[in-house]
């Protein structure tokens, strides 16, 4: 059983992919599974015991997307794997009037807006938040960002870089509240989705919209989702990060432009694969 970051980087025997894997800086984040989780038992041992003693394992996915990984789990635990499907909501035709989103989106050309949402749990550090918004500014594209106030701040506006609000003016809309994500993704003006690769967001972006996808995973399970989408399905582009798992405004800009430029070969490829 692997217990160090260096060991976790190496896929176990029989693992069905050489690309849906962790980098060493990411593997360090997974070390919590070997910590005690209750008296005298680790998180890993709890999960393994449940998988070993059950009669069958249900997976909230489908064979077309993750069949090779489910087959691997079935083989490892000698249990049948049952596919529930992705379990995604039916699209609703609801107006986006709250917070002025609808009127704001209607100002822009079809497929020109970059939409970024990080879910309700993720809170960025202030420096990473600033790299995020400055990266969007570099693209010169209109953007809608939905994000929690960064760590150590009381509001999103407080954390903005100096002069940023004046420079982007009406071209950028930043909200720190709940929004109807799926309805925004399906709006005609939205052309790119920058996602943290949470499981729900992954499935909504794959199955229910045709936006170009830029992948910016944060928690550990989201990293596997991002690698699946970029390396195996080839439906999006992941933002490059350094050895400390941090991204820069330049790398965010590079990923967005890569999928949004009409003449980009990568952009055309991921769009074609997404349509499948």
N, C-alpha and C positions, 0 to 999 in steps of 0.2 A: 504494500500500500504506500503510495507517494505521500510524503509529509512535508517536503520543502518546495520552495518556488521552482528551483531547478528541476526537481523531479516532476512537478505538475506540468511543466512545459512539454515534457515528453508524453505523447499519447500512449495509452496502455496497449498491450498486444491485441490486435484485432480491431482496434478503433477504426471506423470506416472513412476517415478523412485526414488528409495531411494539411489542410488549410483552415478548417473550423477548429482552431486551437488557440491557446493563450500565449502571449509574450511573457517574458519573465517578470516584468514590472506588474503585469496584470495578475499573474499567478500568485504574487505576494498577497493580493487582495482576497484570494480564496483560502488562505491559511486558516481562516476562522472555523472552517469545517472540522478542523482537528483539535479545536479547543473544547474544553469540557462544557457540555450543555445539559446540565442536570448533574446529579451526584454520581461521579465515577463513570460517566459516559460522554462521548463526544457527539457533536452534531452528525458527523459522518456515520458513526455507529448506529445512531438512531434511524437514519434514513436507510442504511443498508439492512438493518433488522426488519424494517417494514417491508422492503422490497423482497427480502428473502422469505418471509413467513406468509406473504399474501398468496392468493390463488391466481390472481391476474393483475396486470398493470394497465391502467387506463391513461391514455395520453391525449391531451387537448390539442391535437394536430391532425394532419392527414398524411397518407402514405406518399402522395405525390411530392410533398415538401420535405418530410423528415423520415421517410420510410427506412433509409439505410441506418439511421441512428436508432430507430425503434427496434429494428431487427437485431442490432448489436446488443441492446439492453435485454431483449428477449432471450438471446443466446447466453448472455452473462448470468442471468438469474434463472434461466430455464423456466420462464413463465410466458404465457400468451400475452401479447400486447393488444389492447382494444383501442381503436381510434374513435374519438368522440367527434372529430371535426374541429375546426378552429373556434366555433361558438362566437360568432360576431353578430352585432346588432344589425337589424334591417335598417337601411338608409331611410331617413325621414326628410320630407320636404318642408322643413321649418324655416321661416325667415330668420336672417341673422341681424335682427334689429338691435339687440342688446349691445350696449357699449359702442354703438355706431359702426359695427363691423361691416354690415352690408353696404352702407353708403360709402364707407372708405374703400372697400374692395371694388366697387363699381367704377371708381375713378381710373382704374388701370386696364391696360390691354389684356386680352386673354392670355393665360399661361405666363404672365410676367412677374407675379408676386411670389416671393419666398416666404413660406410659412414655417415657423419653428415653434414646437411645443415640447416641454420636458416633463409633462405629467405632474401629479400632485405631490409626489414624494421627493423629487430631486431638488436640492438647493445648491447652487453653484457658489464657489468662493468668489469674492469680489473681483479679483484679478482675472479669473476665467470668464466671468460675466462680461467684463470690459473687453476682453479679447473677442468674445462672441459678437457683441454689438458692433465693434470696430470692423470685424470681418464682414458683416453685412453691409456696412457703409462702403467698404472697398468694392463690393460687387456693383454698386451704383444701381441696384435693382430695388424696387419697393419691397418692404418686408413687414411681416406681422409676427411679432414675438410674444409668446405667452410663457411666462417664467415667474417663479417665486422670487421675492427680494433676496439678494445674495446674503451670505453669512455675515453677521456683524452689522447689518444695515436695517433701517426701518422701512425703506421703500425702494422700489426699483429706480425711481427718479433720482434719489439720493446717490445711487451707485453709478450713475451714468458718467462717462468721461467728460472732462471739461469741454464745453462748446459743442458737444455731440448733438444735443437736442436742436440747437440752432442750425447746425449743418444739414441734418436730415429733414428737418421741418415736417412737411406733410407726407414725406416718402416712407417714414417709418412709424409704425404703431406698436407700442409695447404695453401689454396688459399683464396684471398679476392676479387674475381671477379665473374662475372656470369658464370655458368656452365650449360650444358644440363642435368638437374637433372634426368629426366626420363631415358635418355640413360645410365646414370651411374647406376641407380637403377637396370636396366635390364642386366647389365654386369655380366658375369658368375663368376667373382671373388668377387663380392659384396654379403655379406651374412647378413648384419645387417644395418638397417637404423635408426639412432638417429635423430628424427624429432621434431621440435617445434610445430607440430600439426596444422599448418596453414591449412585452408580448402582445398586448392589445393593440398598440400603435403599429406594430409590425404587421399584424394581420389586416388591420384596416387599410394600411397603405398598400399591401399586396393585392388584396381582393376587391376593394371597393372604390379605389380611385386610380387615376392614371398619371399622377404627378411624378416628376423625376425625384429620386430619393438620394438624400445625403445623410450618411450614418454617423452619429456622434454618440456612441454608447458611453454610459457612465458606470452603473453598478455591474457586478461581475456577470450575471446571467444575460444582461443586455449585450455584453461583448460577444458571447456565443451567437446571439441573434444577428448581430451585425456581420460577423464572419460568414454565417450561413447565407445572408442576403448578398454580400459582396463576392465572396469567393466561390460559393457553390451555385447559387441561383443566378449570380451576376446581374442583379436588378438595381444596384445602387453603388455609390462610391463612399468609402469610409474616410473620414477626416484623419489625416496623419497626426500622431502624437509623439512626444519625446519619451525618453526613458523613465520619466516621472509620471507618465500617463496624462500629460498636459498638452493642450492644443494651442496654436497661435492663430491670430487673426489672418495671417497670410495663408496658412493651411486650410482654414475654413473657406476663405475666398477662393482658393485653388479648387477645392472640391465642388463648390457651388457653380463656378464658371465652367468646370469640366462637364457637368451634366446639362447646363443651361445654354451654352453656346451651340448655335444651330449647326455649326460645321464640325463639332466635336465627334470623333469616331466613337469614343467611349460613351458619350451621351446618347448617340444613336443606338449603340449596342444594348445599354441597360434599358432603354425605352422599349426596344424590341423584345427583350427577355421579359420585361414587366408585363407586356401585353399578353404573353403566354399564360 
